[in-house]
Amino acid sequence: MRKLLLICSFLILLISEGYAQSRTISGTVLDNSSKPIDGVTIVVVETQKSTLSDASGKFSINVKNGQSVRFSYVGAKPIVITITADTKTLDVIFKDAENKLNEVVVTGYTSERKKDLTGAVAVVDLAPVKNNSSGNTMQALQGRVAGLYIEKDGSANGATSRILIRGANTLGNNNPLYIIDGIPTTRPEVFQNLSPSNIASVQVLKDASSESIYGSRASNGVVIVTTKNGGNTEGKVQFQFNNSTSIQSEKSLRFKMLNSVDRGRALWQASVNDGQDPAAGYGEIYNFDWNNNFSNPVLNSVTPKPFVGGDPNTPAGDTDWQSVLYKTAFVYNNDFTASVGNKNSSIQINFGNIKNTGLVRFTKYGRTTGSINAITRPFDGKVTFGVNIKITNSNETLTTTDLGGATTPFLAVTLAPTIPVYQKDGVTYAGESGAGYSDRNNPLHMQDLAKWNNANRLNTFGNVFLEVQPIKNLYFRSNYGADNADYLSKVITPTFSEGALNRTTNSLFFDQNHYLSTTLSNTLRYSYDLNSKHHFKILVGTEYIKTFTDFQTTLKQGYTIQTEDYFTLDAGTGNTIVTGRSIGNSLFSQFGRFDYNYAGKYLVSATVRRDGSSRFGTNNQYGIFPSASIGWKIDQENFLKNSSIFSELKLRAGVGRVGNQEIGDLSRYLLYNTRYGTTQNQLTPGFWEQYMNVGTAYSLSGANTGALPSGFVQTQAANPALKWETTDETKHGVGLCYIKRQNLGFIRLFYPENHRHPDYSSGCVRTG
């Protein structure tokens, strides 16, 4: 009986294990007419493994039970199927593809039908973005726009991620321009903090013919975001609540590290290869038992010394520092939306809260958001008034550095495994001691010391706008917005002792700044149809942007008691160092755009913008940024109009100029500074300055005693010729963007010329 139970248990275990393993699922993709569809993208959501259906509509893919498979096809709604133990084959039928070519997209102070685009404009599929559990809208765009890359770091929730559309730029600032409800900003955190459920649309402008309407700020690309305003709910209040919890782990990304003994073998081999005695470099860490023959070296054994640096309180360890520093993180995301509206007015209110416990020990991130979007259209829609306000408050404790400036994630892969986490008492943190070690700190100890550090960000972003239609097809729009941000960082550095390293002075450091950017734009747009074939659209406008930033830092030293509550500015008894400055810039622009459409076949678009920036010298105060593009919709010609193959076939070409003004607010000015002292040696000199007499104190009476009056020293020369960076781009291509005949598959032809980043999506309808 016992043997039978063991055999049954073993069989059940094998069956369970088999179900947990990957298996190959095959199937066929069909349309409503039971015809096979090739070119369908099939993706396992959890692993991102993907394949395509062939000319017969057949496919096969490796998947586990419980995972989801997503089927995506051009112009059709994606289909998601969860795999169960009963799933043997997957036969999927797509409904008729949605025709999204008449969809209207925002392209810059105006909107266009997607089918009439002549520039490189990518429209983001927002359905997957809304289901992003991390709450970071920016990271959710990864892989959804051709040529768009999300640069991430190790911060909780990816709080300091950024978008790269064109790669690195010569001026160093690579952030694209974000246009959120008509208000520009280059701060990526504004976009990151938007609730995914509150976003109506996202478009990415990627070439000069589409970007030049934004002139001197567009060389890194433009991301246009429109938020929701409630919509028409026929007067009924609608509520939506989303809650998600996810688990984050970095174990799959860890480096494979040597243990204590294997590291000793590697150090021995390196020394022998160099013809050096391994005991001379690492004899205080390891005992090397070898034949001492450099011609034919043989290592018998390597054993770590029992104590680090000979200290009996610090027994040698075998530490995996990655396991010590990292932990599993939990992300809690709650989002609540209430909306009500009718055909004339609507309002939407959104609240969100995110908590991330952090992958690195003693780190954390929390964020609370709130927004109000409202719009009303009185006087039979002749007047439109709207308001959009978003408020975000976040707190975070991030990774820190050791005494030498090395980050704790770096220490987790470089610190010797023979150093234990704690000393013999199991409470006191251990560290390096003795020869053979690098002067680096215990990363867990550094994070523990930094657990009182905190960075708080309070952001308010919003706008109010008024649009009036005085006559038919003529619209005047005035838009005023503000981007306001307050930042306060607190860094406490206690004294400590760790092995041979220590800090003898404690301090409290505050870093705070206030940023305010206001924008006032006025546009006048008019559309006119000469007859059924000639269609004109004209846009003219002005924009004034003023930005102000105020910085202040405060350092206080000398604290008797090392508790979080005691680290206040009043309690410190040592030195006090306060610094601060205020800077700002302004930009005034005039712009215009002309669009012509003949018979829905031939498209012409031209834009020009004139920017005047306070950042540039008097010789180049203004810059002009023109562009032009043309398009030929070949599918509208008689020889293809009734074709059963193509639903859109377009030939287009464009040329344009964009600029980059991210050089600093004071770069063009002649600057002076006060440096009190008779010589630079009385300050904190650099290498060369210590040999230069650039002090500004001078004794007018010749006594050379007492408090001397101070003058000024020149720190920067004026540059009246300074101007922005310009980028000229030319692009032409042929796009077979949408195919009806399923047996021909999806074809995309594009030949970029003299363009820094190829575009594989503009003018095309692509999903998945």
VENSUL-V514089 format. One line per field, one symbol per residue. burial: + if it has 24 or more other ideal C-beta (glycine too) atoms within 12 Angstrom, else -. A space follows every 10 residues. Layout:
burial = ???
This chain:
burial = ---------- ---------- ----++++++ +----+++++ +++++----- +++---+++- +-++--++++ ++++++-++- +-+---+--+ -+++--+--+ +---++++++ ++++++++++ ++++++-+++ ++++++++++ ++-+++++++ -+-+++++++ ++++++--+- +-++++++++ ++++++++++ ++++++++++ ++++++++++ ++++++++++ ++++++++++ +--------+ -+-+---+-- -------+-+ --+++-++-- ++-----++- -+-+++-+-+ ------+-+- -+-++-+++- +--+++++++ ++++++--++ +++++++++- +---++++++ ++++++++++ ++++++++++ +++++++--- ---+++++++ ++++++++++ -++--+++++ ++++++++++ +++-----++ ++++-++-++ ++++++++++ ++++++++++ +++++++--- ----++++++ ++++++++++ ++++-+-+++ +----+++++ -+++++++++ +++++++--- ----++++++ +++++++++- --+++++++- ------+--- -+-------- ---+++++++ +++++++--+ ++++++++++ ++++++---+ ++++++++++ ++++++---- -----+++++ ++++++++++ +++-+++++- ----+-+--+ ---------- ---++++--- ---------- --+------- -++++++-+- ++++++++++ -+--++-+-+ -+--+++-++ ++++++++
